[in-house]
């Protein structure tokens, strides 16, 4: 196995550590967002702490729903579309 493959295997074994560090970082950033507000609000709602986190969550969920309900049926093919391969 190449050295890069060994690095990826080691990182895969430590996935819980990386996941927990990621969530800790998210909590720290959210906490900083509550303490350090925006310098100047450009829109009405962005003066509230955590607005962009909530906005990103809502927009991300909307994109997933749009793709799942509208785009996927348009590009989906039947199971036997390619015939016997």
Kinemage of the C-alpha trace (Angstrom):
@kinemage 1
@onewidth
@group {chain A} dominant
@subgroup {mainchain}
@vectorlist {calphas} color= white
{ca unk a 1} P 0.000 0.000 0.000
{ca unk a 2} L 1.281 3.470 -0.795
{ca unk a 3} L 2.116 5.868 1.979
{ca unk a 4} L -0.896 8.022 1.059
{ca unk a 5} L -3.155 4.987 1.356
{ca unk a 6} L -1.725 4.265 4.792
{ca unk a 7} L -2.447 7.835 5.868
{ca unk a 8} L -6.065 7.528 4.702
{ca unk a 9} L -6.454 4.196 6.502
{ca unk a 10} L -5.149 5.737 9.718
{ca unk a 11} L -7.512 8.720 9.359
{ca unk a 12} L -10.432 6.385 8.670
{ca unk a 13} L -9.678 4.601 11.927
{ca unk a 14} L -9.844 7.918 13.782
{ca unk a 15} L -13.162 9.086 12.312
{ca unk a 16} L -14.830 9.497 15.717
{ca unk a 17} L -12.055 11.801 16.878
{ca unk a 18} L -12.332 13.981 13.751
{ca unk a 19} L -16.130 14.051 13.973
{ca unk a 20} L -16.019 15.115 17.625
{ca unk a 21} L -13.414 17.794 16.882
{ca unk a 22} L -15.619 19.084 14.076
{ca unk a 23} L -18.634 19.377 16.384
{ca unk a 24} L -16.560 21.067 19.080
{ca unk a 25} L -15.351 23.574 16.483
{ca unk a 26} L -18.955 24.229 15.409
{ca unk a 27} L -20.026 24.845 19.013
{ca unk a 28} L -17.076 27.200 19.580
{ca unk a 29} L -17.895 29.147 16.410
{ca unk a 30} L -21.561 29.386 17.403
{ca unk a 31} L -20.548 30.607 20.851
{ca unk a 32} L -18.274 33.222 19.326
{ca unk a 33} L -21.123 34.265 17.051
{ca unk a 34} L -23.288 34.892 20.119
{ca unk a 35} L -20.573 36.959 21.827
{ca unk a 36} L -19.167 38.818 18.825
{ca unk a 37} L -21.954 40.366 16.801
{ca unk a 38} L -21.712 41.718 13.265
{ca unk a 39} L -20.130 45.137 12.886
{ca unk a 40} L -22.859 46.487 10.664
{ca unk a 41} L -26.037 44.725 9.652
{ca unk a 42} L -26.696 44.997 5.931
{ca unk a 43} L -30.157 43.429 6.020
{ca unk a 44} L -32.882 43.440 8.641
{ca unk a 45} L -32.433 39.959 10.079
{ca unk a 46} L -28.649 39.581 9.954
{ca unk a 47} L -28.186 41.617 13.111
{ca unk a 48} L -29.378 38.599 15.162
{ca unk a 49} L -26.781 36.093 16.391
{ca unk a 50} L -26.792 32.827 14.465
{ca unk a 51} L -28.839 34.197 11.561
{ca unk a 52} L -26.497 32.979 8.854
{ca unk a 53} L -26.187 29.531 10.464
{ca unk a 54} L -29.967 29.164 10.455
{ca unk a 55} L -30.251 30.646 7.000
{ca unk a 56} L -27.675 28.180 5.667
{ca unk a 57} L -29.493 25.279 7.308
{ca unk a 58} L -32.847 26.285 5.802
{ca unk a 59} L -31.424 26.941 2.325
{ca unk a 60} L -29.457 23.671 2.383
{ca unk a 61} L -32.564 21.705 3.348
{ca unk a 62} L -34.558 23.480 0.627
{ca unk a 63} L -31.942 22.586 -2.005
{ca unk a 64} L -32.038 18.928 -0.948
{ca unk a 65} L -35.835 18.864 -1.126
{ca unk a 66} L -35.898 20.564 -4.531
{ca unk a 67} L -33.382 18.126 -5.957
{ca unk a 68} L -35.161 15.144 -4.438
{ca unk a 69} L -38.695 16.082 -5.505
{ca unk a 70} L -38.194 17.969 -8.791
{ca unk a 71} L -34.804 17.286 -10.370
{ca unk a 72} L -34.433 13.598 -9.560
{ca unk a 73} L -37.665 12.512 -11.311
{ca unk a 74} L -36.606 14.485 -14.385
{ca unk a 75} L -33.244 12.751 -14.748
{ca unk a 76} L -34.103 9.302 -13.362
{ca unk a 77} L -34.070 6.294 -15.689
{ca unk a 78} L -35.931 3.025 -15.378
{ca unk a 79} L -34.075 0.104 -13.925
{ca unk a 80} L -33.744 -1.680 -17.275
{ca unk a 81} L -32.860 1.471 -19.251
{ca unk a 82} L -29.419 0.237 -20.238
{ca unk a 83} L -30.570 -3.269 -21.036
{ca unk a 84} L -28.417 -6.279 -20.284
{ca unk a 85} L -24.843 -5.151 -19.753
